Amino acid sequence: MKKETINKIIKFRDDRKWKQFHSPENLAKSISIEAAELLECFQWDDEYNKSDVLEELADVLIYSISMADTLGVDIDEIINNKIKLNAQKYPIDESK
């Protein structure tokens, strides 16, 4: 993730003084709500509007980045740690 993009998200939030509402609990709820809206794009069949999907995916990512900022964690670090854990949990030689 580009630092410039992360900074834009944080600036957008801060310019509107929304950080006061961005508790981990509220952000977790918002991520879940936006993920449900993303899922709704695929509700009845395998046809979907890509523009709608990308808009909802962006919302999930924006809230996720905001949560990482609120928790004071480095996004690259937590993703790389998770990849490392997944590599141990799902070794290549046991993959199908």
trRosetta pair geometry for C-beta under 8 A, 3 or more apart (Angstrom, degrees):
i j d omega theta_ij theta_ji phi_ij phi_ji
1 5 6.2 -111 -180 68 85 122
1 6 6.0 82 138 -51 118 107
1 65 7.3 177 -170 -104 159 118
1 75 5.5 -11 34 101 138 147
1 76 7.2 -143 33 -61 91 83
2 5 4.5 89 71 2 95 103
2 6 7.1 -165 96 -4 51 84
3 6 5.5 -54 -149 39 38 113
3 7 6.1 41 152 -22 69 106
4 7 5.7 -54 -148 36 28 113
4 8 6.6 34 151 -23 62 103
5 8 5.6 -49 -151 30 33 115
5 9 6.7 34 151 -19 64 102
6 9 5.8 -54 -155 33 33 112
6 10 6.4 28 152 -14 67 108
6 65 5.8 -151 -123 -167 81 128
6 69 7.5 156 -176 -68 103 116
6 75 7.3 -155 -96 1 137 141
7 10 5.7 -56 -145 41 33 109
7 11 6.0 34 156 -21 67 108
8 11 5.7 -55 -143 38 28 111
8 12 6.2 33 156 -23 63 105
9 12 5.8 -53 -151 32 27 113
9 13 6.6 25 152 -14 62 107
9 62 5.6 -171 -133 -142 123 83
9 65 5.2 44 101 103 166 137
9 66 6.5 -126 152 -64 119 82
9 69 7.9 -172 103 -23 112 145
10 13 5.7 -57 -152 39 32 112
10 14 6.0 25 155 -15 68 112
10 66 7.6 157 -90 -106 64 70
10 69 5.8 170 -96 -125 111 162
11 14 5.7 -58 -138 43 29 107
11 15 5.9 36 160 -26 66 106
12 15 6.1 -51 -145 30 23 112
12 16 6.9 4 158 -1 56 112
13 16 6.3 -81 -162 46 27 99
13 18 4.8 -98 -160 60 75 111
13 19 5.9 91 145 -61 110 76
13 22 6.9 19 -167 -43 137 148
13 66 6.2 131 -73 -117 155 116
14 17 7.2 33 -170 -77 38 37
14 18 7.7 -94 -67 38 22 76
14 19 6.1 20 -96 -32 66 118
17 20 6.5 8 161 2 80 111
18 21 5.4 -56 -173 39 69 109
18 22 6.3 73 132 -35 83 107
19 22 5.2 -60 -147 29 43 119
19 70 7.7 170 -153 -96 85 95
21 26 5.9 -125 161 137 71 166
22 26 6.2 -130 -130 80 26 120
22 27 5.6 45 -161 -59 75 110
22 66 5.6 -106 -147 163 135 116
22 67 7.7 -147 -179 -85 100 52
22 70 5.2 -146 135 -81 106 134
23 26 4.7 90 51 9 82 101
23 27 6.9 -155 85 -4 40 88
23 70 7.2 150 -148 -176 18 146
24 27 5.8 -61 -144 42 29 109
24 28 6.1 33 157 -23 66 106
24 67 6.4 82 -128 -148 66 94
24 70 6.0 -177 -70 115 68 129
24 71 6.3 71 -93 -72 113 95
25 28 5.8 -55 -147 34 28 111
25 29 6.6 28 153 -17 62 105
26 29 5.6 -54 -152 36 33 113
26 30 6.3 32 151 -19 66 107
27 30 5.5 -52 -144 38 35 112
27 31 6.3 40 154 -23 66 101
27 63 5.6 166 -161 -177 82 92
27 66 5.7 -155 -126 101 128 104
27 67 4.1 163 137 -84 143 96
27 70 6.2 -177 -18 23 154 152
28 31 5.7 -48 -147 32 31 113
28 32 6.5 30 153 -17 62 106
28 67 6.9 94 -61 -115 62 141
29 32 5.8 -60 -153 38 30 111
29 33 6.2 30 152 -20 67 108
30 33 5.6 -51 -143 36 33 112
30 34 6.2 28 159 -14 66 107
30 63 4.6 -157 111 -133 112 144
31 34 6.0 -60 -147 42 27 106
31 35 6.1 29 153 -22 64 109
31 60 6.1 74 -150 -145 72 70
31 63 4.7 -166 -76 111 73 129
31 64 5.9 86 -112 -69 123 75
31 67 6.8 -24 -46 -29 131 143
32 35 5.6 -54 -144 36 29 113
32 36 6.5 32 153 -21 63 103
33 36 5.7 -54 -154 33 30 112
33 37 6.7 30 148 -17 63 103
34 37 5.4 -49 -149 35 38 114
34 38 6.5 45 148 -22 65 100
34 56 6.1 168 -178 -166 81 77
34 59 4.1 -149 -146 118 135 113
34 60 4.7 -174 114 -73 119 67
34 63 5.9 163 15 7 147 141
35 38 5.4 -47 -151 33 36 116
35 39 6.5 38 149 -19 64 103
35 60 5.4 83 -74 -107 72 123
36 39 5.5 -50 -148 37 34 114
36 40 6.5 47 148 -31 63 99
37 40 5.3 -41 -150 22 35 121
37 41 7.6 51 149 -29 56 89
37 56 4.8 -155 110 -130 98 123
37 59 7.1 0 70 69 133 147
38 41 6.0 -42 -171 11 39 115
38 53 6.7 71 -149 -146 79 63
38 56 3.9 171 -84 131 72 127
38 57 5.9 92 -117 -68 127 60
38 59 7.8 -161 -54 58 100 105
38 60 6.1 -15 -36 -36 142 131
39 42 6.2 -72 -167 45 46 98
39 43 7.2 82 137 -74 70 73
40 43 5.2 -2 -156 -48 48 115
40 56 7.9 -173 48 -107 93 162
41 48 4.9 61 154 -148 96 118
41 49 6.7 -113 -152 46 105 76
41 52 5.2 168 -115 114 118 112
41 53 4.9 153 149 -84 165 77
41 56 6.2 -154 -30 21 129 149
42 45 7.8 -120 -168 78 58 32
42 46 7.1 11 -151 -119 94 40
42 48 5.5 -33 -84 -77 70 129
42 53 8.0 58 -45 -100 92 112
48 52 7.0 -126 174 66 88 110
48 53 5.5 61 146 -51 129 123
49 52 4.1 62 86 11 108 113
49 53 6.7 172 87 -14 55 85
50 53 5.4 -54 -146 37 36 114
50 54 6.2 34 157 -19 69 105
51 54 6.0 -55 -147 37 28 108
51 55 6.5 30 153 -21 62 106
52 55 5.7 -54 -149 34 31 113
52 56 6.5 23 157 -12 65 107
53 56 6.1 -62 -151 41 29 105
53 57 6.1 29 153 -20 66 110
54 57 5.5 -52 -140 39 32 114
54 58 6.2 39 156 -24 64 103
55 58 5.8 -52 -152 32 28 113
55 59 6.8 31 149 -20 61 102
56 59 5.5 -48 -152 31 38 115
56 60 6.7 40 150 -19 66 100
57 60 5.7 -51 -153 33 35 112
57 61 6.4 31 151 -15 66 107
58 61 5.7 -58 -147 41 32 110
58 62 6.1 35 155 -23 68 106
59 62 5.7 -51 -142 34 29 111
59 63 6.4 24 160 -12 63 106
60 63 6.2 -61 -151 41 26 105
60 64 6.2 27 152 -20 64 112
61 64 5.5 -56 -144 38 31 114
61 65 6.2 32 157 -19 66 104
62 65 5.9 -53 -148 36 29 109
62 66 6.4 31 151 -19 63 107
63 66 5.4 -53 -146 38 34 115
63 67 6.3 38 153 -23 66 102
64 67 5.7 -51 -149 32 32 112
64 68 6.6 34 151 -19 63 101
65 68 5.7 -50 -150 34 34 112
65 69 6.5 35 150 -18 64 105
65 75 6.8 -18 -119 -81 74 141
66 69 5.6 -54 -151 37 33 113
66 70 6.3 34 152 -20 66 106
67 70 5.5 -51 -144 37 34 113
67 71 6.2 24 157 -10 66 109
68 71 6.0 -62 -145 45 28 104
68 73 5.1 -95 -158 69 78 91
68 74 7.7 13 177 172 118 3
68 75 5.0 33 -178 -76 167 86
68 78 7.1 -147 -123 24 114 143
69 72 7.4 31 180 -74 32 36
73 77 6.9 -128 175 70 85 113
73 78 5.4 44 152 -42 129 128
74 77 3.8 65 83 10 110 116
74 78 6.7 161 81 -12 58 83
75 78 6.2 -60 -145 39 28 101
75 79 6.2 24 160 -15 65 111
76 79 6.0 -61 -146 40 27 108
76 80 6.1 23 159 -16 66 111
77 80 6.0 -59 -144 40 25 106
77 81 6.3 27 157 -20 63 108
78 81 5.6 -50 -144 36 33 114
78 82 6.4 34 155 -20 64 105
79 82 5.7 -57 -151 36 31 110
79 83 6.4 34 152 -20 66 104
80 83 5.5 -49 -145 34 35 113
80 84 6.4 39 153 -21 64 103
81 84 5.6 -54 -152 34 32 114
81 85 6.5 31 151 -17 65 105
82 85 5.6 -51 -147 37 35 111
82 86 6.2 35 153 -18 67 106
83 86 5.6 -55 -146 39 31 112
83 87 6.3 38 152 -26 64 103
84 87 5.7 -50 -150 29 30 114
84 88 6.9 27 152 -14 61 103
85 88 5.9 -58 -156 37 34 109
85 89 6.1 26 151 -15 68 112
86 89 5.5 -58 -139 43 34 109
86 90 5.7 -18 174 28 72 108
87 90 7.0 -71 -123 63 18 72
87 91 7.2 56 171 -98 58 51
88 91 7.3 0 -153 -64 24 82
90 94 7.0 -134 -164 78 51 107
90 95 6.5 64 168 -78 95 96
91 94 4.9 74 69 16 89 104
91 95 7.3 -138 101 -26 46 85
92 95 5.5 -46 -154 8 38 119
